[in-house]
Each structure stands twice: as structure tokens, then as C-alpha cells.
Amino acid sequence: MAEKKTVPEILDDMALKILMIEPGDLSVVGELVTLAEQLIGSQDGAGSPALGQMGTVFLDALGKIIMGELDDSAANFERLGKCISQMQEVLRKEGQAGPAEIDSYRAIMQEIGLEVDRQALGGGGPAAPAEAVAPAAVAEVPPVAAGSEAAAMENLPDFLKDTELLSGFIEEAFEHLESIEVNILELEQNPDDKDIINNIFRPFHTIKGVAGFLNLTDINKLAHATENLLDDVRNDKRAMDAAVIDIVLSVGDYLRTMVGNIKEVLQKGPALYKKFEISDYVRRVQAVQEGSSVAPAQESPVPRAVAAPQAPASAPVTPTVTAVAVATASQAAAAGPAERHPGTPAALPAVQKKIGATIKVDIEKLDSLVNAVGELVIMQVMVKQNPLVSAISDPKLTRDLGQLSRITTELQKTAMAMRMVPIRQTFQKMTRLVRDLSQKSGKLVDLVMTGEETEIDRNMVDSIYDPLVHMIRNSVDHGVQPPAEREKLGKPPTGTVNLRAYQKGSAIIIEIEDDGHGLNTEKIRSKGIERGLISADNEISDHEINNLIFLPGFSTADKITDVSGRGVGMDVVKKGVEKLRGKVEVVSTPGVGSQFVIKLPLTLAIIDGIVVRVGEERYIIPTIAIQESIRPQRDQYSTVHGRGETLLIRGHLIPIIRLYEAFGVKSTYTDPCEGIVVVIESELGKRALLVDELLGKQEVVIKSLGGYMKDIKGVGGGTILGDGRVGLILDLAGLVAASDARD
């Protein structure tokens, strides 16, 4: 079960979502609604009535935007971004909102168009929840009156009787829709390629057939209408053009929303079921099929929530793919063959999947296997390092232990490889993103992808998506110039965004590089001075100045656009990457372009770290955060007013953190010039950690400390070392924050 999110995590997620949102994007607004509801109801950490009241007003604004009572303009989303920043500021002040904060929050809401009573924010208790105007597509809506329940039930598909089949359909449908999007974008570049057209036709044909068997009537009808259009295209009755591309992409998006709602129903109960309106989509598909002019795509019809019976206790869906693909296909055929169009080809040999070549396994089972293998590795090392075993001089036992070690290592590699998936699917989603952004901004942009087969931990796939989207948006909006401007600069009118992934040592590197403006270093410097982040006489490199963009709320955007510039800086991206134990930095050359570099660990189950000793205790410092380790000289040590103990290292004053003081243990050395100093970098800057000894580099299996120890500042997990000792894995961001708070 997923751990309950803390208030800071909820606000961070809200800040990231506001970066992703576009006018008319109900799905992201819905995610914001869910997060706002979590904020209001959260009893975690802050326990702040002020935050609850601010969250209630924020939720009310979202509801009115969805209902069309307030504009869903980029400017209003930028203002909502400021509201989130203000809530984060209140959290930093221990949940206290003074008159200035309340008045400022009200003023922003008034700019949006929402009048807020001051008492709703500054009264003695939480404001009464605003009248429910929750969006039908994305938020839970109260059940309809009992008198109309029977009518609503007639509109509810009869899918709760066989959740196993439906679970298989959901996963299959998402895979098919992903394939459709990838192929339709490729078809846009090669409109005469019949193989690609067939690759798009077949998934629609499958979705239509299985949806019909499962009595998912709306999905069946919409997929059928689109299948008919594609059949005309592949039989040369209808030319392939931009209208076909656009409508197929639009239908794919809507089908994804419909299938997503079914998945939500199985996970959370039938009360969340929505009745989707498909008539407008079917009409548009048929108009394109006939070659008629089609009205501009309207905002997706808002589905209606209907009352539904309680789900059976056995209905929850785990993130697994049940092996029912063959069953659903065969049963659908038995129920009645799908209407077959003349000339429907069999699967082409070049693209035909090898049925049975793979097996899909429940994620929880896979994680249990990885954990068990991790325990086996730990026990094997402990046996090998046991002094009594080492004292035995039996050659056969030595050989057997060596063989056991090799088998265990191979088993660990195999188990870890099972958690790895190609980054291809995540990259392919960026193709659609760049296409849409290019059309919206009026720019010509090519996305060039390399390294799509690079594998990352499957638990990272979803988490890395949002940071990638934001950086791609920035590259298109702020980086690549319009065609006319590029030609004046002697550049080709079409800009290029390169998206690369590759493995380097024990890390995965992802690069996003554009050939646009590059960062305006002087503008960033001025903004940094203005905000007090750096002093005017500070001599720091251009690289360090450029990386100021990752500080909270830092933005140099002159204008707000539909694409980016929402008043929430790149710090949210950095936090997202650091949650994966990674790091991000930017390299830029004015006039040539910018490159964002993300460095991630190969897996979240194992960490590559340096084991250090402090007294009798062992700690693991993540290698990715270590800059260097030194034994400092006397002339490097000083005490600076307002900053405490520091070391002068390579021209920078770096504050010292004494680990023995941070964790209340005894230490061999208390003088920094006698011990070892490890220089690390966290989101709050560089720090020098004082330790007694470096014991070596080691890959360790990460173990959770359990719920009762999760709030210990500066500790991210634990592991069992080869000698049987427990070593604590340091959470450097938490350690630095706790140290700064003490100082």
C-alpha cells in the first residue's frame, strides 16, 4: 500500500502539476483537484487550519474553472501557481498565515475572478467547504437521488461481474493506445506507408472487438467508427492527411480517458463511474471519413457521474497484468465475430508478436523476489566474512563458497534486470508533446531521440515523466526560436531538440538538448542578485549562475504562455529528480543552445555508496552526491558569523556538519583537521561532513526503516553490512535541512 503523502509532498506535487497544465486539460486539473482534497483532509505534519482553508479556496477555484465560471487561461494557471507558492511559504512558517499572507492570497484569487471572504482564510477555524462544483470528469460527485438511481444504473456497463477479464482489457487497451499514438506520429512523416496504417488499424480493431464482448458499448462504438475511417484510408478510399492524423490522435486521447475511468472504478469503487458522451466524436470521425469540413475540436465533453452499486470486496485491481489476452480475444470471437472488412490482412511477419515469448508478472511478486534475493546476498556475504568460516582450510569448502558467491551474484543481476524496462515508451510520449507544442507556439521543431532501448528501474518510469515534460516544454518555449528569427541568425528554420539516454557506469544519463537561445546568464545573475541569492561582488562561474534556475520559485520568464512560465520554477523538477536519488544540472552556451543533464541510479533497490565510520557506527553516503573527500589543513578552517564552522575548499566556504553531533554518537575525532571531510552536494547546497574513516565503496540493498522511524531527519533507509552491522543510508537533503535548523 502506498504511504500517505505528507503536506510538503502534496504541495510539491501540486506545484509540478500546475507546470504541466494547459487550458482545457481536464485530466491534469483533476489531478490538482485530488491533491487539493488531500491537502484539505490531511492530518499530517503541519496540522495547519490556515493551509486547510487556503486549500479549500484553491479547490473552489479549480471547480469554477472546470465548470466554465472562471477562465482556464494560462494567466489564471500562473496565478494558481503563485497560490501554491504562497501555501509552501505558509508551511515554511510552521503553518501560520498572518494578515499579510491572507490579504495577498485573497488578492491573487480576486485576480483570478474569485471573491473570497477574509473570514474564510483568517477565521477561527477551517472555512466551510465551498459548494461542491467538482468536475465530473475528475472528481467524485455525490450519487444521484434515489428516485433516479434505477435510470442511472441502466447507463452503467455491466462490467463488475468479471473484473479479471476487465483488468486484462484495461492493460491491453493502454498498450494498444500507446502503439496507436506512436504509429500515427510516424505516419505523419510517412503518409503513404501501408504497414504503419495497418499497425494503427489493428489496435482499434482489437479494442472494438474486446470492448463489444465486455459490453463496453461507448468504447466499442467510438473504436468502430475510427476503424471504419482507417479502413477507408488503407483501401485508398480516403486520402491520408492532417485531418485524419488529428482526429485519430483526438479519439485516442478520449479512449484513454474512458479506459482510465474504468480502471479508477475497479480500484476505488463504482461511485466514480462516468458516462462519457461520444456522439460528437463519432460525428467528427464520420465527417473526416466523408471528406467534409470538420468544426474545430471542442473541449472534450464532460462526462456525467452516475450512481453505482458498491463494488464487490474482490474487485480491487493491483498493478498487474493478468494473462487473459488470449482468453479475451477468443471469447470475443466466440461471442460473435467482429465485423470484418474486406482486405483485412493478417499480422505482418515483421511486426507480429511472438505469443508466449513473455509472461507478465504481478509487480508485488516481483518486488518480493527482489527483496528475497537482497536478503540472500546479505546472508552470503555475512557467511563469507564470518571469522570461523574464514579459519577453515578445507579446499572443497572454499570452492563451494566461491561457487555460491557466483550463483548469488548472477541471481541478483537477473532479479534486478527483471525490474528494468526500456525508456522507449516514456520517450515516445515526448514525440506527441513536441508536435502539440510546435503547433501551439508556431515554431518548427524536430525531436531527435537516441538510446530509447536504455533500461531504467520500472519504479522510476512514472516519476521521471513529469520532469521530462517540463524540460521539453522549456526547450520548445524558451529555447528554440521562431523560424524567422532563426533564419536571421543563420540557423535552419526548423529547430532541434535532442533527447538522449545512455548508461554510464552505475548511472543512467538522460540529456535534453536544444539548439536555441541558450540561457541568458546575465539575466539570471541579475535575478539572483535581486532576490539576494548571490551578492553583486560574488565571483562565481557561469555554470553555477545558470544552475540558480533550480532554486525555489526562480523564473526569468518575461511573459506567461500556454506552454510554460507559470511562476513555479525548475526547483520542482529538481525535487522530482532528487526523489529518485538523482541529480540534474544545466549546461548552456549563449546563442548555441542549452543542455539539461539528468543523472539517475540504475535501480531504486540498490544504492551505490561510500561506507563511512563515525565512532562505532556505520553510515552510507550516496556516491552520486559526493564531490570529494579531503583531510583539511588548519588554514582552511574558520568560523564565519551567521554560517558557523566552515572550510575553504577550492575558493568556496563550505559549512561543516559533524555527523557525530547530528546523530548523537561518540566520535574518534572532533577536530575537522584530524578526521576526514566528505564534501557533498544537496538541493540546499554543498556541505562538508566530518567522519572518522572511509571504509570503502559498496553497493548495498536498501531496506525501509518502517513507519515508526520514517520521520528521522537525515536518514533515508538502512542496510545490513557484510559484518552483520546495520548501516544507515543518509538522506542528505534532510540532514542538511536539520543541520541548518539547529544552527
N, C-alpha and C positions, 0 to 999 in steps of 0.2 A: 504494500500500500504506500502511495506517495506521502511524504511527510508534509504536514501542514506548513504553508508558507508563512514566513514572518512578515511583519509590516514593511521593513525595508525591502524585502524581496518583492512584495506586491507592488510597491511604488516603483521599483526598478523596472519590473515587467510593464507597468503602465507607461513609463517613460519610453521604453523601447517600442511598445505598440503604437504610441502616438507618432513615432517616426515613420512607421510603416503605412499609416492610413492614407487613403486617397478619398476624395469626395465620391460618395455613392458606394463605398466599400463596406457593405453591411457586416461581412464576416469579421473584419478587424474591429469594427465598432462593437460587435457582440462580445468579442474577447475583452474589450475595455469594460463593457457592462459587467461581465463576470468578475473581473478584477476589482471593480469598484464595489461590488456586492461583498466580495471577500474582505475588502478594507473596512467596510462598514461593520460587518459582523465579527471581525477579528478580535479575539481577546488576548492576542499575542503581544508580548514585549511592551509596546508603548502604552496600551490601555488608555488612549487619549480620547476624551469626548470631543475635543476640537477636531481631531482627524476624522472621527466618525461623522461629525456634522459637515465638514468640508467634503467628505466622500459622498454624503447624501445629496448635497447640492450638485456635485460633479455628475452623479448618476442621473439626476433630474435633467441636467443639460444634455446628456447623451440621449436620453429618452425623447426629448423635444426635437433634437436634431434628426433622429430616426423618423419621428412622426411628421417631419417637414415643418414644424413650428419654428425652428431655428435653422439658419443657413448651415449647410455642411461644407462651407468654403475652406480653402487652405488657411485663410486668416483666422477663422474660428478654431481650427485644429491647432494652430500655432498658439492661440490664447489658452486653449486647454493644456497645451504643453507647459505654459507658464504656471497654470494652476497646479500641475503635478510638481513642478519645481518648488512651488511655494509649500506644498504639503511635505516635500522632502526637507525643506528648511524648518518647518514646524517640528518634524521628527527629530532633527538635529538639536532642537531646543527642548528636548525631552517632552515633546508633545504639547508644549504650551504655546497658545496663539494669543498674542497681545492685541490691543486695539489697532496697531499699525498693520499687522498681518491680516486681521479681519477686514479692515477697510480696503486693503489692497486686493484681497481675494474677491470682495464684493464688486470692486471697480472692474476687475477683469471679466467677471460674469456679466456685468452690465454692458460691457463692450460686445460680448457675445450676443446679448439680447435677452438675458435672463435677469429679472429683478429679484433680488434676494433680500429678505427681511434681515436686518442686522441681528435680531434675536436668534435667527436660525443658525447663526455662526457663533454668536457670543453669549447665548443664553446659559442658564444654569445647567442644562443637560443637553443631550443629543436632540437635534431637531426632529420633529415628526417626519417620517418618511414622506417624500413628495408623492403626489398622486401617481399611481402606477401607470406609466406610459411605456412600459418595457417593450422593446422591439419584438415583434412576433417572430422574426427570423432568428433571433439570437438570445432571447431571454425567456425565462419561464413565465408563462401567462396564466393567471388563475383559471381554473376549469370553468367551462360554460355552465349556465344554470341547469339545475337538474331536469327541468322540463325539456330542454333541448339536447340532453345527453344522448338520447337514442338516435337523433338525427346526426349528431357528431360522430357517433360510433359507426354509422353507415359509411362515413368517409375514411375510416381508419383501416388501412390494409390489414388483412388477416395474416400478419407475419409473425405473431408471437407464439404460434403453435410449434414452429420448428426453428428455434434460434440457432441450432447448429448449422443448418443449411444457409440461413441468412448470414451468419458470421462469415462463412466461406464466400458468399456472394459479395459481401462488403469489401473484403480484402481483394478479391478478384477484380471488382469494379474499379477500385482505386488504381490497381496496376494497369488495367485497360485504359483508364482515362489519362494516366501518366504517359502511356505509349501513344495515345492519340495526340496529345499536345506536342510531344517530341516530333512525331512524324509530320504533323500539319505544318510545323515551323520549317521542317526540312523541305516539305513540298512547296512552300512559298519560294524557296530558292530553286527548286527543280519541278516546275508545274506540270511537266509532261511525263514524269516518271510514274509509270503504271504500278510498279512494285510498291512505291510509297502509298499510292492511293489505295491499293489492296490492304496494306498494313493499317490504314485508317478505317477502312470499311469493316474488316473482320472484328475488331473490338466492339464496334457499335452493334454488329450482328449478334455477337455473343451476349452483350448486355441486354439487348432486346429480348433474346430468347429466354435467358435465365430469369429476367425480371417478369416476363409473362408467366413462366412456370410458378414463380413465387407470388403471383397476384399483385405485383407492384405496378399497377396499371399506368400511372403517370410516367414513370421511368420508361416503361415499355413503349408507350405511345411516342414520347419525345425521341427516344433512340431509334424507333422505327421510321419516323419522319426524316431524321437525319440520314439514316441508312439509305432511304429512297433517293435522297439528293445525291449521295456519294455514288450510288449505283448508276445514276444518270451520267455522272462525271466520268466514271471509269468505262462506261459504254459509249462515250463521246456524244451523248445526247445533250450534255451541258458542259460548256467550257469552264475550265478551272480558272478562277480569277480571285481578286481580293475579296469580293462579296462572299464567296464560298469559304475562303480562309477565315474571315471574321465571324461568320455565323457558326462554323464548326467550333471555333475556339469558345465562342459565347455559350453554345449549348454544352460543351464540355465543362465549363465553369459551373453552369447551373446544375448539371447532373452531379457534379462533385458535391455541391451544396446539399442536394437532395439525399445522396447516399450518406453524407456526413450526418444528416439529421437522423437517419435510420440507425446509424452507429451510436449516436448520442442516446436514442431511445433505448437501445439494448443495454447501454452502460448505466443509465440514470433513471430509466422508467418511462412508461408510455405517456406520462403527462406532458413530456416535451415534444411529442409528435406534432409536426406542422403539415398542413395541407398546402401543397405548392400549386400555384396557378401556372399551367403550361400552355394555355391557348395562344398567348401572344408569341411564344417561342415557336410553336408549331406553325402559326401563320407566317412568321418571318422566314422559317425554313422553306415553306412551300412557295413563298414569293420568290426567294432566291432560286429555287428549283425551276420555276417558270420563267426566270429571267426578268421578273418585274422589278421596278424600283422599290427599295425597302426603306421604310422610315428609319431614321436614326435609332439605334438601340436605346431603349428606355432603361431606366434603372430597373433592376430585377424586381419582379412583382414580390411584394412582401407576403410570405406565406402566413396562413392563419393557424393559430394553435387550436386544437380540438381536444375535448375531454377524452380520456382513455382509461381503461381499467388498469388496476395495479399489475405490474409485471410479476410473473411467477418468480419464486425465490431462486430458481435455477437459471434465470435469464442473464446474469451479468456476463459481460464479454471481457476476456483478458486479451492483452495484445498478442494474440496468437493467430495463426492461420491454420484452421482445421483442414485436414486433407479431404475435401469434399468436391474439389474441382471436377473430377471425373464423374462423380455421382450427380452433381447438379446438371452437368451437360447431358448425361444420359437420361436422367429423369425428365429433363425439359423436353428431350426428344420423344420420350415415351408419352408424355402428356399431350403431344401433338407437335409435329414438325413445324419449325418456324417457316414462314412463307419464304420460299426460295426463289431468288431472281435468276433468270436465265444467265448463264455465263459465269456463275459464281465459282471461282477457281478453288481448287484445294490449296492447302497451305504450300507455299513455295519451299522447296527443299532448303534453299539458302537461309531462310529465316525460321523454318519450322523448329519448334521447341522439342527437345528430347524429353518426352514424358517419362517420369520415373528417374531422371538423372539427378534430381534434387529432392530433398524432403524438407518440409517446413516444420520447425520445432517450436514449442511453446517457449517464449522468452524466459519465463521464470525457471523452467527446467534447465535452460542453457546457463543462466546465471548461477543456478545451484551447482551445476557441473564445474563451472569455472572456480567457484568458491571451494569446492571439494578438492580440486586439483591444486589450488593455492595452499590448502592445509597439508596436502601430501608433500608439496615442495618444502614447506617449512619443517615437517617432521623428518624428511630425508636429510636435510641439512643438519638438523639437531642430532640425528643418529651419527652422521658422518663426523661431527665435531665433538662427539662425546669422548672424553679422555679415556674411558675404559675400552671403547671400541678402537681408538687410535693405538692403544697399547698392545692390541692383539697382533701378532706377527704371522698369522695364517695367510699364505698367498692366495688360497682359494677364496677366503672371505673378502680379501682386498679386491680381487677381481669381481666378485659378486656385487660388492658395494659400488664399484665403478660402473658395472652394467646397470644397476638400479638407478644410479645417478643419471646415466644417459637416457634410460627409458623415461624417467620422471621429467627430464628436461624436454624430451620430444613430446610427451603428453601435454606438458604445459604450453608448448608452442602451438600444438594442434588445437587445444581448447581455446587459446587466445585468438587463433586465426578464425575460429567459428564465430567470434563476436565481430569480426571485421566485415565491412561491406564497402563496395566501391562508392566513391563520392559522386559518381556519374549522375545519379538521379537528382542530387542537390544542384549540381552544375547545370543540368538540363533545364531546371526551372528558371535559371537566370536568363536563358535564351528568350523566353516569353517576356520576362521582365524588361530586358533591354529593348525588345521590339515595341512594347507598350510605351516605355519612357521616351523612345525616339519619336514615336508618333505624337506624343503629348507635347514634347518640347520643340518639335520641328527640326530636330537635328538628325544627321545621318550617322549612325553608329553601328559598327560591326563588333560582335562579341567573338573573340577567338579563344577557344578552350583547349587546354592541353593537360594531360595527366588525369583524365576522367576515371581511369581504372585504379588510381591510387586508393588504397583501402584505409578507412578510419573506423574507430570503435563505433558500433551501431548506436550506442547511447549518446554519441556526440552529434549524430546526423541532424536531429531536430533542433538542437541547441545552437548549432553553427549557422543555421539558415537565416535567422533574423539579422545577425551582424553582417553576413554577406550581402543581404538585400540592401542594407543601409549604405554600405560602402559602394556597391554598384550604383545606387541612386546618386550618391555624391559624385562619382566619376562622370556620370552622364550629365547631371545638372550643373555642377560646379567646375568639372574638369574639361570635358570636350566642348570646343567652341562651335557656334553655328557655322554652317557651310561657307557663307560669305566671308566671315571673319577668318576662317581657316585658309581660304584662298588668298586673302590679303597677306597672310603670314607665310605664304609659300607652302602650305600643307595641303594634302589632298582633302577634298570636301567631306569625305567620309572619315570620321574619327574611329579609333580602335580602342577597345577595352580588352585587355588580355586577362584571362582567368586561368591560373595555373595551380597545379597541386603536385607535390612530389615528396618522397621520403628522404630525409637527410639524417643519417644516424638513427637515433631513437626518437625522432620527432617527425611530424607531418608539417610541411610548409605549404601555405596557401597564399598566393600573391594575386592582388588585383591592381593592374597597371593600366593607366590611360595615357594617351599622347596629347593631352590638352594643355591648359594654362600652367599647371604646376601650382603649388601653394604660394600665396603671397606672404613671404616670410616677414617683410617689414610690417605688413598689416597685422600679422599675428603677434609680432613683438609689441606693437603699439597697444593692441588689445590686452596683452599680458601686463604691460606697464599700467594701463588704465585700471585694470582690475586688481592691481597690487600683487600679481603673481611673480613678477620679476621687477628689479629696480632698473632705472634708466642707465646706471653706470655698471650694471652687471655684464660681464663678458662671458657669454655662453655661446655655444656653437649654433649654427643654423639648424642642424639636426635636432638639437634639444629644443630650440624655439618651435620648430614645426610640430614636435610631439606635445606641445602645450594644448593642441586641439583635443587631446584626450582627457583634459581636466573637466570637472563637472560644470555644465552649463556654458562651456566655451563655444562661441559661434561667431564667425565673421561674415555671415550672410547679410548682404545689403537688402535683400528682399525675400519675402516669403513666396514660395511657389508651391504648386501641387505636388512637386517631386520631393523637395527637401527644404531644410531651413525652418524647423518648427520650434526653435528656441530650446530644444533639448540637445545637448552636444554629443560628441563622439564618446563621452565618458560611459554612456550606456553600452556602446559597442565594446569598449574595453572591459567593462564589468562582465559582459556576457562571455567574452573570451577567457577572462581570468577565472570564471566559474568552472571552466573546463581545464584549469591548471595550465592555461596557455598565456601567451603574451602577444601584443600587437604593436607595431610601430609603423611610421610612415617615412619614406624617403622621397624627396621631391627636388626637381630641377626646374626653375622658372622658365616658362616658355616651351619646355620639353615634355613635362608631364609629371605624374605622381605615381608612387607605388606603395600600396599598403601590404604589409607582410604579417601574416598570422602564423605563429608557431604553436603547435599543439602536441601533446604527448601522444604516443601511439595508441595507448589504451587508458581507460579510467580505472582499470582493475589493478594495474601495477604502476608504481611510480619509480622513476629513476632519481635517486637522491644520494646525498653525501651524509654518511653517518658521523655524527659528532658526539663527543663525550663532554658532559658537564658534571663534575664530581663523579658520582656513581651512576648517573642517568645517561641514557642514550636518546638522541633526537635525530630525526631525518629532515634535512633541508632539501626541498626540490631542486634538482640540478638546474632546471630551466631558469630559476630566479637568481642564481649565483653569478656575480660579476667576477669576483676574485677572492683569494684568501691571502692574508699577509700577517707577519708579526711586526707590528708598528714600532717606529722609533720614538724616542722621547720628544723630539722636536715636532712630531706630527700631532701630539696630543694637546688639547686645550679645552678650556671651559668658556663657552660663549654665552653671554647674557641672553636669556629667553630661549636658548636652544640646548642648554645643558652641556654634557660632555660630547666632544666632537673629535674626529680625526681628520686631518688634512690629507686627502688622498687624491692625487692627480689634479690638484688645483681646486678641489671641492671639499667643503666642510660637511662631513657626514656624521650625523648623530649616532651615538653608541647605545646599543641595547644590551644590557647584561642579562644573559639568559638565566643565570642562577637567581637573580632578583625577580625576573618575570615569573618564574615557576616556583620560587621559594625553596630552592635546594642548596646544598653546600657545594662549593666550588674549590678546585685546587688553586686557581689563580683569580685574584681580584684586581690585579694591576693589568690594564689592557696591553702594556708593553711586555708583559711576561707570557700572556696567553696568546691564542690565535684569534684573529678577527676575520670573519667571513662577511664580505660586502654583498648585500642582496638588494634587489630592486622590487618594490611592490607598487601598487597603484598610488600609494601615498608618498612615493619617492624612495631614495636609497637610504639604507641603514647599515651599520656595522655591528654584527652580532659577535659578542665576546664568548668564546668557548675555550675549553681546556685542551682539546685534542681533536684532530681529524682522523677518523678510523678507516676511511676509505669510501669508495663509490660502490653502490649496491642497488640492485633492483629489488624492491620489496612489494609484497602483496598488501594492499590497503584493506584494513579492517575498520568497520564502523565502531565507534565507542559507545553506541547505544543512546537512546533518547535522554537518559538521565545525565549524560556528560556532554551533550551536543552544544551546550551554551558556554563551554570553557573557551575563553578568548585565547586565540593563538594556537589552537590545536585543531587540526583538520581530520585526524584519524590516528590509527595505531597499526602496529605490525609486530610480529614475533620474529626476533632476530635469530641467527644461527645458534647462538649460545643459550637460547631459551628466554632471554630477556625480552621485555616489552619495550619497544621504541615508539615514541610519539612523533607523528608526522606534523611538522609545523605548518600552520596556516599563517603565512607571512603578513597578509593584509590585516588579519585580526590581531596579530602580535604587534604590528606597528601602531595600529589604532589604539590598542590598550596601553601601549607604552606612552604614546602622545597624551592620552587622557591622564595618566599618572603624573606626567611632567607638567 
